[in-house]
Amino acid sequence: MRVLALDVGSSSVRAVPYDERAREVGEAAHETYEPSLGPDGSAELDADELVEACRAVLDAAGSAYDALAISCFWHSLLLLDGGNRPLTPVLLWQDRRSATQAEQLARRLDGERVHQRTGCVLHPSYWPAKLAWLVDERPDTFARAKRAVSFGDHLFLHLSGELRTTLSSASGTGLVDLRARAWDRELLDAIKLDPALLPPIDDDPVGTVYPAIGDGACSNLGAGCTTADRAALMIGTSGAYRVLREGEPQTRPGLFSYFLDERHVVEGGAVSDGGNLLAWLHRALGAAPTADRPPVSHGLTFLPLLGGERSTGWNPRATGAVTGLRLGTGAADLAQAALEGIAYRLADIADGLPEVEEIVATGRALLTSPEWMQLCADVLGRPVAASDVREGSARGAAVHVLERLGIEPEPAPLGETYEPDLERTAIYAAARARQRDLYERLF
C-alpha cells in the first residue's frame, strides 16, 4: 500500500510518498512560489498557477501509488464562474483588506454567539468578512460568481472532476455551525449569502483521490499530537499552538475550534508571524538570530504583528511595533527580540489550554533552529520535544487516508527534548508582561 501526500502550503507544494506504516518511501517532489503581498493588506495567489504547481509535483512523483491524500492551507477563498473558472485570485488568510467589513459584522452581530457556533471570530482571516468585502469592493465580479470555494476545493475539482469541501476545510471558513456540521444558516442570512454558492460538505473520495483537509489538522496528526494533553507547537511561515482530540467542539476565549473530521476537533490559536518575520528581518535589515545571547539583553519590546493579529486578540487593525530602540541597537538585537516576541505570543495561547502536559515542536522554521526550540521551552517553562517527522502536514494527510482505509500507521517518532531553564523562564515572564502592556497601550 502506498499513499502519495500532496501538501499545499502558502509558499510551496510537496508530493511525498508514504508506505502503509506512514514512513517516507521515496524522494519528495516540490515547487515553490511567493504570495503577492500588497501595501493595501492584500495577500493573494494565482489559482491557475497554483494548480499547475500541484500538477507539476504530481507528475514528478509518478503514478505508483494507491491513494492520493491532500493537505491544504486553511481559510483561503476564491470565486468561480459558471464554468468553474476563477474569477478572483486565491485570497489567503493573511489578506487584511476586509478589516472594515469584519468590524461592521461584529457591530451588527453578537460576535460571542458567532464564535460559540462556528469556532471562529469575525475577522479578516475568515470568509464572512472576505465575502462582504467582495460584495462591497468587487460587486460586478461577485454578481458573476456561481461558487465560493477554498483552494483545496478548487484543486480537488481539477483532480477528480467533482466539487465538494471536507468538513475540515469548511470548518476553517468561519461559516459552519460546528454542532450541526453544516453551513450556518443564521450567519448566511446575516451576510445575505446564497447557500447555492457554497460547495456540498462531503468527505468521501472520488476513486483514489481524497478531498483536501486543513493543513493545521494534518500537522498535528502527522506529529502524533492527537490527544487533549499533547499539543503541537508549530512554527513555519506563521505559527500555531494546537491540540487535536476526539469529541465535540468547545470554544474558549481567544482560541479557534475547527474539525479534522466528524469525530476529531482541532483547538488552539495561531499567530501570523513566524518564519515570515525572520525572512522580513533578513530581507530588510540583514538581521539573523545569534546563538548564546543572554535573554532580553537587547532592551527591546517587539510586538510581532507585522502579518496582523490572530490569536488571542483578533484585532483586525493591529500591526507590528518595537519599543526601546537606541543608537546602539543592532540587527541581531532586533532578530533576537523578534524570536522572543513570537514565543511570548504562543505562550499566551498555551495559557488557554491548561490541560496540555506534553509539547511537540513541529514546522520547518522551528525544527531547523535548535536555538528557537530552546527559547520556546524556556518561555513556556515546559519541556519541548522535537518532532522527528520531516513533513508533518504531508504525513498527517497520509495517516488520515490510511486510517480511513482501516490501516494503522506506526507512531510518529520524536527527537531531542529541550528542557527549560527556569531562571530564564522568570526573565521571560517579565518580558511577556511588558509585551502585553505594549499591546494594550496601542490597541
VOPAGU-2260 file (C-alpha; in pm, 1 decimal, decimal comma):
REM VOPAGU-2260
SITE   aa  ch    i         X         Y         Z
SITE  MET   A    0       0,0       0,0       0,0
SITE  ARG   A    1     140,6     339,0     -97,5
SITE  VAL   A    2     -15,6     680,0     -32,4
SITE  LEU   A    3     105,6     994,2    -204,8
SITE  ALA   A    4      53,4    1302,5      12,1
SITE  LEU   A    5      15,6    1635,9    -163,9
SITE  ASP   A    6      89,5    1913,1      86,7
SITE  VAL   A    7     -15,8    2253,6     -45,6
SITE  GLY   A    8     121,0    2543,8     157,9
SITE  SER   A    9     100,8    2917,8     104,5
SITE  SER   A   10     456,9    2929,9     -33,8
SITE  SER   A   11     533,1    2575,1    -155,4
SITE  VAL   A   12     375,3    2244,5    -254,0
SITE  ARG   A   13     522,5    1899,5    -193,5
SITE  ALA   A   14     432,9    1549,3    -303,0
SITE  VAL   A   15     565,2    1292,3     -54,3
SITE  PRO   A   16     517,7     912,4     -90,6
SITE  TYR   A   17     442,7     700,5     217,7
SITE  ASP   A   18     402,4     328,6     280,9
SITE  GLU   A   19     128,2     161,5     486,5
SITE  ARG   A   20     314,5     245,7     807,4
SITE  ALA   A   21     327,3     616,8     713,4
SITE  ARG   A   22     701,8     605,4     650,2
SITE  GLU   A   23     851,1     805,6     364,1
SITE  VAL   A   24     946,5     568,5      84,4
SITE  GLY   A   25    1092,2     790,4    -183,8
SITE  GLU   A   26    1203,8    1135,7    -276,9
SITE  ALA   A   27     964,2    1424,4    -231,8
SITE  ALA   A   28     890,0    1649,4    -528,5
SITE  HIS   A   29     835,0    2017,3    -458,0
SITE  GLU   A   30     768,3    2356,3    -614,3
SITE  THR   A   31     790,5    2699,2    -452,7
SITE  TYR   A   32     606,6    3023,3    -519,7
SITE  GLU   A   33     552,4    3356,5    -349,5
SITE  PRO   A   34     220,2    3509,1    -248,6
SITE  SER   A   35     157,2    3860,2    -370,6
SITE  LEU   A   36     156,5    4083,2     -61,7
SITE  GLY   A   37      45,2    4439,4    -122,6
SITE  PRO   A   38      72,5    4758,9      84,2
SITE  ASP   A   39    -308,9    4766,2      92,3
SITE  GLY   A   40    -309,9    4446,8     301,5
SITE  SER   A   41    -373,4    4213,3       9,2
SITE  ALA   A   42    -236,2    3858,5      14,2
SITE  GLU   A   43    -308,4    3657,7    -298,7
SITE  LEU   A   44    -200,6    3362,7    -510,7
SITE  ASP   A   45    -291,4    3297,1    -872,6
SITE  ALA   A   46    -527,5    2997,2    -873,6
SITE  ASP   A   47    -425,4    2868,0   -1217,0
SITE  GLU   A   48     -54,0    2893,6   -1141,3
SITE  LEU   A   49    -104,2    2712,9    -812,1
SITE  VAL   A   50    -295,6    2430,7    -982,5
SITE  GLU   A   51     -11,4    2397,4   -1232,6
SITE  ALA   A   52     243,7    2381,1    -949,5
SITE  CYS   A   53      41,4    2099,8    -790,3
SITE  ARG   A   54      19,7    1914,5   -1121,0
SITE  ALA   A   55     394,4    1953,6   -1170,5
SITE  VAL   A   56     483,9    1786,7    -840,7
SITE  LEU   A   57     228,7    1511,3    -900,0
SITE  ASP   A   58     381,3    1444,9   -1241,7
SITE  ALA   A   59     728,1    1440,2   -1085,7
SITE  ALA   A   60     612,0    1196,2    -816,9
SITE  GLY   A   61     479,5     949,8   -1074,4
SITE  SER   A   62     172,7     726,8   -1057,3
SITE  ALA   A   63     296,7     439,8    -839,5
SITE  TYR   A   64      54,5     496,1    -552,2
SITE  ASP   A   65    -279,5     357,2    -438,1
SITE  ALA   A   66    -435,1     674,3    -294,2
SITE  LEU   A   67    -379,3    1049,4    -310,9
SITE  ALA   A   68    -410,5    1242,9      16,7
SITE  ILE   A   69    -424,6    1623,8      18,8
SITE  SER   A   70    -333,8    1870,3     292,2
SITE  CYS   A   71    -407,9    2232,1     201,8
SITE  PHE   A   72    -374,5    2568,9     373,8
SITE  TRP   A   73    -685,7    2668,7     563,9
SITE  HIS   A   74    -911,5    2976,1     523,0
SITE  SER   A   75    -847,5    3059,2     153,7
SITE  LEU   A   76   -1127,7    3188,3     -69,1
SITE  LEU   A   77   -1183,2    3230,3    -441,5
SITE  LEU   A   78   -1488,3    3279,5    -660,0
SITE  LEU   A   79   -1563,5    3063,2    -963,3
SITE  ASP   A   80   -1781,7    3135,5   -1264,9
SITE  GLY   A   81   -2038,1    2900,9   -1422,4
SITE  GLY   A   82   -1760,5    2708,7   -1595,4
SITE  ASN   A   83   -1570,5    2666,7   -1266,4
SITE  ARG   A   84   -1305,0    2912,8   -1381,9
SITE  PRO   A   85   -1150,5    3150,8   -1125,5
SITE  LEU   A   86   -1298,9    3499,1   -1112,8
SITE  THR   A   87   -1062,9    3612,1    -836,4
SITE  PRO   A   88    -716,8    3528,7    -712,5
SITE  VAL   A   89    -691,6    3299,8    -412,2
SITE  LEU   A   90    -741,4    3527,2    -111,5
SITE  LEU   A   91    -519,3    3398,5     169,1
SITE  TRP   A   92    -572,7    3417,2     544,9
SITE  GLN   A   93    -315,7    3698,9     551,5
SITE  ASP   A   94    -538,8    3922,8     337,1
SITE  ARG   A   95    -648,6    4210,0     561,0
SITE  ARG   A   96    -845,5    4424,7     317,2
SITE  SER   A   97   -1174,2    4315,0     477,2
SITE  ALA   A   98   -1093,9    4466,8     818,7
SITE  THR   A   99   -1373,7    4721,1     782,8
SITE  GLN   A  100   -1625,4    4451,1     693,3
SITE  ALA   A  101   -1513,2    4240,2     988,7
SITE  GLU   A  102   -1571,3    4536,0    1220,6
SITE  GLN   A  103   -1912,4    4608,4    1066,9
SITE  LEU   A  104   -2020,7    4247,1    1107,9
SITE  ALA   A  105   -1900,6    4246,6    1468,2
SITE  ARG   A  106   -2114,9    4552,5    1538,8
SITE  ARG   A  107   -2424,3    4403,6    1372,0
SITE  LEU   A  108   -2399,5    4051,4    1509,2
SITE  ASP   A  109   -2335,1    3902,4    1850,6
SITE  GLY   A  110   -1970,2    3813,1    1799,8
SITE  GLU   A  111   -1959,4    3584,9    2101,7
SITE  ARG   A  112   -2254,6    3382,6    1973,2
SITE  VAL   A  113   -2091,5    3357,1    1630,5
SITE  HIS   A  114   -1770,9    3235,8    1794,2
SITE  GLN   A  115   -1960,7    2981,2    2001,8
SITE  ARG   A  116   -2141,3    2842,1    1697,1
SITE  THR   A  117   -1861,5    2848,7    1439,7
SITE  GLY   A  118   -1542,3    2832,2    1645,9
SITE  CYS   A  119   -1422,8    3140,2    1455,3
SITE  VAL   A  120   -1431,2    3509,8    1533,7
SITE  LEU   A  121   -1546,3    3778,0    1289,6
SITE  HIS   A  122   -1205,0    3860,5    1145,0
SITE  PRO   A  123   -1048,3    3920,4     800,9
SITE  SER   A  124    -893,6    3571,6     809,3
SITE  TYR   A  125   -1235,1    3412,6     758,1
SITE  TRP   A  126   -1496,6    3406,1     485,6
SITE  PRO   A  127   -1777,2    3626,0     629,0
SITE  ALA   A  128   -1560,5    3939,0     617,9
SITE  LYS   A  129   -1394,3    3843,6     288,2
SITE  LEU   A  130   -1728,0    3776,7     117,6
SITE  ALA   A  131   -1868,0    4105,6     246,6
SITE  TRP   A  132   -1557,9    4282,3     111,1
SITE  LEU   A  133   -1606,0    4122,1    -231,5
SITE  VAL   A  134   -1969,2    4235,5    -233,6
SITE  ASP   A  135   -1863,9    4591,2    -142,4
SITE  GLU   A  136   -1545,7    4625,8    -347,7
SITE  ARG   A  137   -1589,9    4379,6    -636,8
SITE  PRO   A  138   -1968,7    4383,1    -693,4
SITE  ASP   A  139   -1955,1    4304,4   -1066,0
SITE  THR   A  140   -1725,0    4007,9   -1005,0
SITE  PHE   A  141   -1937,3    3880,9    -717,3
SITE  ALA   A  142   -2252,0    3906,4    -929,9
SITE  ARG   A  143   -2094,0    3668,3   -1183,2
SITE  ALA   A  144   -1989,7    3413,7    -921,6
SITE  LYS   A  145   -2153,2    3070,5    -918,0
SITE  ARG   A  146   -1931,8    2916,9    -647,1
SITE  ALA   A  147   -1732,7    3034,6    -345,9
SITE  VAL   A  148   -1465,1    2775,8    -264,9
SITE  SER   A  149   -1133,9    2725,6     -91,8
SITE  PHE   A  150    -828,1    2648,0    -299,9
SITE  GLY   A  151    -834,2    2291,1    -169,0
SITE  ASP   A  152   -1188,4    2252,1    -307,8
SITE  HIS   A  153   -1080,2    2401,4    -640,6
SITE  LEU   A  154    -782,2    2166,4    -661,6
SITE  PHE   A  155    -997,8    1862,5    -583,6
SITE  LEU   A  156   -1233,2    1964,0    -864,4
SITE  HIS   A  157    -938,0    1970,4   -1106,0
SITE  LEU   A  158    -805,6    1633,8    -989,0
SITE  SER   A  159   -1134,0    1444,1    -950,6
SITE  GLY   A  160   -1390,5    1625,0   -1163,6
SITE  GLU   A  161   -1621,3    1679,6    -863,7
SITE  LEU   A  162   -1670,0    1986,3    -646,0
SITE  ARG   A  163   -1700,2    1934,0    -272,0
SITE  THR   A  164   -1542,2    2050,5      50,9
SITE  THR   A  165   -1448,0    1846,1     353,2
SITE  LEU   A  166   -1582,3    1920,8     697,5
SITE  SER   A  167   -1224,3    2012,1     786,2
SITE  SER   A  168   -1190,3    2271,4     510,1
SITE  ALA   A  169   -1540,0    2407,2     566,2
SITE  SER   A  170   -1484,2    2448,6     940,6
SITE  GLY   A  171   -1194,5    2683,8     865,3
SITE  THR   A  172   -1417,6    2925,6     674,3
SITE  GLY   A  173   -1600,0    3067,0     977,8
SITE  LEU   A  174   -1931,8    2977,6     812,6
SITE  VAL   A  175   -2000,5    2634,3     965,8
SITE  ASP   A  176   -2221,7    2554,9    1262,4
SITE  LEU   A  177   -1985,8    2316,5    1438,9
SITE  ARG   A  178   -2251,7    2123,8    1624,3
SITE  ALA   A  179   -2478,3    2082,6    1320,6
SITE  ARG   A  180   -2178,3    2002,8    1094,4
SITE  ALA   A  181   -2344,6    2222,1     830,5
SITE  TRP   A  182   -2329,6    2572,3     685,6
SITE  ASP   A  183   -2451,5    2819,8     947,7
SITE  ARG   A  184   -2791,6    2945,1     834,1
SITE  GLU   A  185   -2807,5    3238,1    1075,1
SITE  LEU   A  186   -2473,6    3372,6     958,0
SITE  LEU   A  187   -2554,7    3315,1     589,1
SITE  ASP   A  188   -2877,2    3511,0     635,0
SITE  ALA   A  189   -2695,1    3789,7     816,6
SITE  ILE   A  190   -2445,6    3839,7     533,0
SITE  LYS   A  191   -2715,1    3772,1     265,9
SITE  LEU   A  192   -2518,9    3486,7     108,8
SITE  ASP   A  193   -2699,9    3245,3    -121,8
SITE  PRO   A  194   -2622,9    2892,0       6,4
SITE  ALA   A  195   -2611,9    2775,5    -356,7
SITE  LEU   A  196   -2272,1    2946,8    -384,0
SITE  LEU   A  197   -2124,0    2706,4    -130,2
SITE  PRO   A  198   -1995,4    2358,8    -215,9
SITE  PRO   A  199   -2151,3    2049,3     -56,9
SITE  ILE   A  200   -1975,7    1922,2     256,4
SITE  ASP   A  201   -1864,9    1567,6     178,7
SITE  ASP   A  202   -1550,3    1385,9     292,0
SITE  ASP   A  203   -1584,0    1090,6      54,1
SITE  PRO   A  204   -1311,3    1027,2    -204,8
SITE  VAL   A  205   -1360,4    1012,1    -579,2
SITE  GLY   A  206   -1183,7     696,5    -683,1
SITE  THR   A  207    -840,2     708,0    -522,9
SITE  VAL   A  208    -838,1    1087,9    -471,9
SITE  TYR   A  209    -933,3    1208,7    -123,6
SITE  PRO   A  210   -1054,3    1568,5     -79,0
SITE  ALA   A  211    -832,8    1820,8      97,6
SITE  ILE   A  212    -823,6    1862,8     474,0
SITE  GLY   A  213    -679,3    2156,3     667,0
SITE  ASP   A  214    -301,3    2168,2     697,2
SITE  GLY   A  215    -311,2    2251,1    1068,5
SITE  ALA   A  216    -512,9    1939,3    1146,1
SITE  CYS   A  217    -272,4    1738,1     930,1
SITE  SER   A  218      26,9    1886,5    1112,8
SITE  ASN   A  219     -99,6    1763,6    1449,6
SITE  LEU   A  220    -189,7    1423,7    1310,0
SITE  GLY   A  221     145,2    1384,4    1136,8
SITE  ALA   A  222     339,6    1476,4    1450,9
SITE  GLY   A  223     137,2    1237,3    1668,1
SITE  CYS   A  224     -37,0    1511,9    1868,5
SITE  THR   A  225    -381,4    1355,3    1879,9
SITE  THR   A  226    -499,8    1391,2    2239,1
SITE  ALA   A  227    -606,2    1687,1    2451,0
SITE  ASP   A  228    -296,2    1659,8    2668,6
SITE  ARG   A  229     -43,3    1672,3    2383,6
SITE  ALA   A  230      -2,0    1997,1    2189,1
SITE  ALA   A  231     177,6    2068,9    1864,5
SITE  LEU   A  232     385,0    2385,5    1876,7
SITE  MET   A  233     429,0    2474,7    1510,0
SITE  ILE   A  234     635,5    2748,1    1350,5
SITE  GLY   A  235     658,5    2752,1     975,0
SITE  THR   A  236     567,0    3057,8     770,7
SITE  SER   A  237     336,2    3151,5    1058,4
SITE  GLY   A  238     290,4    2982,5    1395,1
SITE  ALA   A  239      32,3    2791,3    1597,3
SITE  TYR   A  240     -24,2    2601,1    1918,7
SITE  ARG   A  241    -292,3    2334,1    1876,2
SITE  VAL   A  242    -442,4    2018,6    2017,4
SITE  LEU   A  243    -628,7    1753,2    1817,7
SITE  ARG   A  244    -871,8    1534,8    2010,1
SITE  GLU   A  245   -1181,2    1322,1    1977,8
SITE  GLY   A  246   -1511,7    1464,6    2093,7
SITE  GLU   A  247   -1738,4    1762,0    2047,9
SITE  PRO   A  248   -1608,6    2114,9    1985,6
SITE  GLN   A  249   -1584,8    2374,6    2256,8
SITE  THR   A  250   -1486,1    2736,0    2219,0
SITE  ARG   A  251   -1252,8    2921,3    2451,3
SITE  PRO   A  252   -1181,2    3294,6    2465,3
SITE  GLY   A  253    -929,2    3398,5    2201,2
SITE  LEU   A  254    -893,9    3048,1    2053,1
SITE  PHE   A  255   -1035,4    2873,1    1747,2
SITE  SER   A  256   -1212,0    2540,8    1704,4
SITE  TYR   A  257   -1209,9    2350,2    1372,2
SITE  PHE   A  258   -1250,8    1989,8    1258,2
SITE  LEU   A  259   -1024,2    1721,0    1123,5
SITE  ASP   A  260   -1328,8    1503,8    1051,4
SITE  GLU   A  261   -1662,1    1412,1    1206,0
SITE  ARG   A  262   -1502,6    1278,8    1524,5
SITE  HIS   A  263   -1192,4    1492,8    1575,3
SITE  VAL   A  264   -1167,5    1857,3    1679,5
SITE  VAL   A  265    -871,1    2093,6    1641,8
SITE  GLU   A  266    -844,1    2362,5    1912,1
SITE  GLY   A  267    -586,1    2629,9    1975,3
SITE  GLY   A  268    -458,0    2953,5    1835,9
SITE  ALA   A  269    -243,8    3092,6    1557,3
SITE  VAL   A  270      -1,8    3380,8    1516,9
SITE  SER   A  271      57,0    3543,7    1180,6
SITE  ASP   A  272     431,2    3598,1    1227,6
SITE  GLY   A  273     676,6    3307,5    1227,6
SITE  GLY   A  274     942,1    3225,0     973,4
SITE  ASN   A  275     797,9    3501,7     754,7
SITE  LEU   A  276     908,0    3759,1    1014,6
SITE  LEU   A  277    1262,5    3623,8    1014,8
SITE  ALA   A  278    1262,2    3637,5     635,1
SITE  TRP   A  279    1148,9    4001,5     654,1
SITE  LEU   A  280    1421,8    4088,1     904,8
SITE  HIS   A  281    1682,9    3927,3     680,3
SITE  ARG   A  282    1548,0    4099,9     369,9
SITE  ALA   A  283    1501,4    4443,2     527,1
SITE  LEU   A  284    1793,0    4460,0     770,5
SITE  GLY   A  285    2022,7    4167,4     701,6
SITE  ALA   A  286    1933,3    4050,0    1051,6
SITE  ALA   A  287    1972,5    3689,3    1162,7
SITE  PRO   A  288    1936,6    3524,6    1504,6
SITE  THR   A  289    2258,5    3483,7    1700,2
SITE  ALA   A  290    2305,7    3192,1    1936,9
SITE  ASP   A  291    2404,1    3215,4    2303,2
SITE  ARG   A  292    2281,7    3568,9    2373,4
SITE  PRO   A  293    2152,0    3640,8    2723,8
SITE  PRO   A  294    1770,8    3659,4    2738,8
SITE  VAL   A  295    1616,6    4001,2    2676,3
SITE  SER   A  296    1965,3    4152,4    2658,6
SITE  HIS   A  297    1861,0    4394,1    2383,2
SITE  GLY   A  298    1629,1    4613,1    2593,2
SITE  LEU   A  299    1355,4    4591,2    2329,0
SITE  THR   A  300     988,4    4500,9    2336,9
SITE  PHE   A  301     889,9    4356,2    1999,5
SITE  LEU   A  302     523,0    4310,6    1911,0
SITE  PRO   A  303     529,2    4059,4    1623,1
SITE  LEU   A  304     213,2    4157,4    1438,7
SITE  LEU   A  305     360,5    4250,9    1101,1
SITE  GLY   A  306     128,2    3997,3     941,6
SITE  GLY   A  307    -164,8    4113,5    1153,0
SITE  GLU   A  308    -308,1    3967,3    1469,7
SITE  ARG   A  309    -499,0    3644,5    1508,5
SITE  SER   A  310    -495,8    3474,6    1849,4
SITE  THR   A  311    -556,6    3583,1    2109,8
SITE  GLY   A  312    -686,8    3936,6    2049,5
SITE  TRP   A  313    -803,0    3902,9    1685,5
SITE  ASN   A  314    -773,3    4277,9    1630,0
SITE  PRO   A  315    -812,4    4335,6    1252,8
SITE  ARG   A  316    -620,0    4664,6    1275,1
SITE  ALA   A  317    -322,1    4550,8    1483,4
SITE  THR   A  318      24,9    4596,4    1336,9
SITE  GLY   A  319     380,0    4529,9    1449,9
SITE  ALA   A  320     569,0    4759,8    1684,6
SITE  VAL   A  321     904,7    4787,3    1861,1
SITE  THR   A  322     992,3    4998,3    2163,0
SITE  GLY   A  323    1326,7    5054,0    2331,2
SITE  LEU   A  324    1524,4    5138,5    2016,0
SITE  ARG   A  325    1854,1    5315,0    2081,0
SITE  LEU   A  326    2150,8    5418,7    1871,0
SITE  GLY   A  327    2331,2    5110,1    1993,9
SITE  THR   A  328    2053,8    4873,0    1881,3
SITE  GLY   A  329    2174,1    4636,3    1611,5
SITE  ALA   A  330    2019,1    4395,9    1365,0
SITE  ALA   A  331    2097,8    4097,6    1588,9
SITE  ASP   A  332    1909,7    4266,7    1875,0
SITE  LEU   A  333    1600,8    4300,3    1656,7
SITE  ALA   A  334    1623,7    3939,1    1541,5
SITE  GLN   A  335    1652,9    3811,7    1898,2
SITE  ALA   A  336    1364,4    4031,0    2014,2
SITE  ALA   A  337    1151,0    3904,1    1723,2
SITE  LEU   A  338    1209,7    3537,5    1810,4
SITE  GLU   A  339    1134,9    3605,6    2174,9
SITE  GLY   A  340     825,8    3808,1    2084,0
SITE  ILE   A  341     677,2    3525,7    1876,4
SITE  ALA   A  342     739,5    3281,1    2160,9
SITE  TYR   A  343     557,3    3513,8    2403,2
SITE  ARG   A  344     250,9    3523,6    2177,0
SITE  LEU   A  345     247,4    3145,2    2150,9
SITE  ALA   A  346     278,3    3121,4    2529,1
SITE  ASP   A  347     -36,4    3333,1    2561,7
SITE  ILE   A  348    -218,7    3073,5    2350,8
SITE  ALA   A  349     -74,1    2791,5    2562,3
SITE  ASP   A  350    -219,2    2956,5    2872,8
SITE  GLY   A  351    -564,8    2896,7    2721,6
SITE  LEU   A  352    -506,8    2519,1    2701,0
SITE  PRO   A  353    -400,2    2435,2    3057,9
SITE  GLU   A  354    -473,2    2062,0    3023,2
SITE  VAL   A  355    -173,0    2013,0    2792,0
SITE  GLU   A  356     102,1    1800,9    2951,1
SITE  GLU   A  357     332,1    1738,4    2653,6
SITE  ILE   A  358     450,3    1977,8    2382,6
SITE  VAL   A  359     588,3    1861,8    2048,5
SITE  ALA   A  360     770,1    2109,4    1823,2
SITE  THR   A  361     699,3    2091,7    1451,3
SITE  GLY   A  362     723,0    2313,2    1144,3
SITE  ARG   A  363    1024,1    2373,5     924,4
SITE  ALA   A  364    1127,1    2708,8    1075,5
SITE  LEU   A  365    1124,2    2568,0    1429,3
SITE  LEU   A  366    1277,1    2226,0    1362,0
SITE  THR   A  367    1574,4    2379,3    1179,9
SITE  SER   A  368    1652,6    2611,0    1473,7
SITE  PRO   A  369    1759,2    2439,9    1799,8
SITE  GLU   A  370    1801,9    2787,5    1948,8
SITE  TRP   A  371    1437,6    2871,7    1882,4
SITE  MET   A  372    1320,3    2540,0    2029,2
SITE  GLN   A  373    1523,6    2603,8    2344,2
SITE  LEU   A  374    1381,7    2954,8    2361,2
SITE  CYS   A  375    1025,8    2817,1    2339,7
SITE  ALA   A  376    1097,3    2568,8    2619,0
SITE  ASP   A  377    1239,8    2849,4    2832,8
SITE  VAL   A  378     948,8    3087,4    2766,0
SITE  LEU   A  379     685,8    2818,7    2827,8
SITE  GLY   A  380     870,8    2678,7    3128,6
SITE  ARG   A  381     794,2    2330,8    2991,4
SITE  PRO   A  382     993,8    2059,3    2813,1
SITE  VAL   A  383     954,9    2072,7    2434,3
SITE  ALA   A  384    1019,7    1756,5    2231,4
SITE  ALA   A  385    1126,5    1799,0    1870,3
SITE  SER   A  386     921,6    1600,3    1622,4
SITE  ASP   A  387    1132,4    1363,1    1415,1
SITE  VAL   A  388     881,7    1381,2    1129,0
SITE  ARG   A  389    1027,9    1574,8     838,9
SITE  GLU   A  390     699,2    1675,2     674,0
SITE  GLY   A  391     429,3    1690,5     941,1
SITE  SER   A  392     134,0    1807,1     728,3
SITE  ALA   A  393     214,1    1566,7     444,3
SITE  ARG   A  394     247,8    1273,0     682,2
SITE  GLY   A  395     -75,0    1373,4     856,2
SITE  ALA   A  396    -264,9    1366,4     527,4
SITE  ALA   A  397    -124,4    1018,9     457,1
SITE  VAL   A  398    -211,1     897,4     809,1
SITE  HIS   A  399    -566,9    1026,3     769,9
SITE  VAL   A  400    -618,0     831,0     448,7
SITE  LEU   A  401    -454,7     516,2     584,8
SITE  GLU   A  402    -677,8     524,2     891,2
SITE  ARG   A  403    -984,4     569,3     672,0
SITE  LEU   A  404    -873,8     257,6     484,6
SITE  GLY   A  405    -851,0      65,3     811,4
SITE  ILE   A  406    -470,3      60,9     820,7
SITE  GLU   A  407    -288,9     157,6    1140,5
SITE  PRO   A  408      33,0     357,4    1082,2
SITE  GLU   A  409     325,5     344,3    1320,0
SITE  PRO   A  410     356,1     614,9    1590,2
SITE  ALA   A  411     517,8     944,0    1496,5
SITE  PRO   A  412     884,8     945,7    1603,0
SITE  LEU   A  413    1029,4    1208,1    1837,1
SITE  GLY   A  414    1374,2    1358,5    1851,6
SITE  GLU   A  415    1556,7    1558,8    2117,8
SITE  THR   A  416    1374,3    1704,6    2417,5
SITE  TYR   A  417    1462,7    2059,8    2520,3
SITE  GLU   A  418    1441,2    2115,5    2895,4
SITE  PRO   A  419    1355,3    2465,0    3021,6
SITE  ASP   A  420    1594,7    2687,7    3211,3
SITE  LEU   A  421    1360,4    2813,8    3482,9
SITE  GLU   A  422    1579,1    3114,1    3565,3
SITE  ARG   A  423    1530,9    3227,2    3207,2
SITE  THR   A  424    1159,9    3147,1    3232,8
SITE  ALA   A  425    1128,4    3408,2    3508,6
SITE  ILE   A  426    1311,6    3668,3    3298,1
SITE  TYR   A  427    1089,7    3595,7    3000,7
SITE  ALA   A  428     775,5    3616,0    3215,9
SITE  ALA   A  429     857,7    3978,4    3293,7
SITE  ALA   A  430     924,7    4047,8    2925,6
SITE  ARG   A  431     592,4    3884,9    2832,6
SITE  ALA   A  432     418,7    4123,5    3069,8
SITE  ARG   A  433     589,6    4419,5    2901,4
SITE  GLN   A  434     473,6    4293,6    2561,8
SITE  ARG   A  435     115,2    4264,7    2687,4
SITE  ASP   A  436     136,2    4619,2    2826,1
SITE  LEU   A  437     259,1    4749,9    2490,1
SITE  TYR   A  438     -25,7    4574,7    2309,1
SITE  GLU   A  439    -284,1    4718,0    2546,4
SITE  ARG   A  440    -142,7    5069,8    2507,9
SITE  LEU   A  441    -151,7    5051,1    2128,2
SITE  PHE   A  442    -469,4    4850,8    2062,8
